[in-house]
């Protein structure tokens, strides 16, 4: 996506591709169409994405490897696994990936290999899963305020918010009102991030909104980052992962994390 578009409309980045692929629901599709009517950058970017998609879908562009190649690769994998399990020495003349590449090169399909090389370039230069996840979190945060859908359950009573999630998601998120610490609970909602339904708790700090997204995930290292003008902090606890995002100062968000983690352990 162009630099101009990233700087001008970062909150529409996820919706644009969903719109081109016809994956948006009717509400978000209508919102994006309204945005396109007023944003020249997004219209140009959508036309570029649609043009690339049209080229990719043409006959002869997608490379289908011959069956002999598939058989050879499977044989190589089988040999590697057998050697590893039986402690047999693996030939050291070349690593597995080099032998596979040499075999592909022998087929001399120049146009096909050009497409394959281009695909490999795009794969190597593709954004990391963490950056993609951060994009989704930022888009959900911004969208929750733009669409006036900050909460599904609007209350500062944590004993009302927590049971409200029962039956709506497949886990029980910790919920705490941190008003005494300067972070009052506003409510909660169900959101959709990373291909699954997640819990979203909404807090305020001096008029600023803090969205805290929660879902089950393996433990990971704590991270703090700034993403397109928003501060984000991530941590894991009790088999759950937590992502907090806001435009408050990074120090305020760090305090929020500390207070929430302390309250969740009580």
Secondary structure, 3 states (H helix, E strand, C coil): CCHHHHHHCHHHHHHHHHHHCCCCCHHHHHHHHHHHCCCHHHHHHHHHHHHHHHHHCCCCCCCCCCHHHHHHHHHHHHHHHHHHHHCCCCCCCCCHHHHHHHHHHHCCCHHHHHHHHHHHHHHHCCCCHHHHHHHHHHHHHHHHHHCCCCCCEECCCHHHHHHHCECCECCCCCCCCEHHHCECEEEEEEEEECCEEEEEEEEEECCEEEEEEEEECCCCCCEEEEECCEEEEEEEECCEEEEEEECCCHHHHHHHHHHHHHHHCC
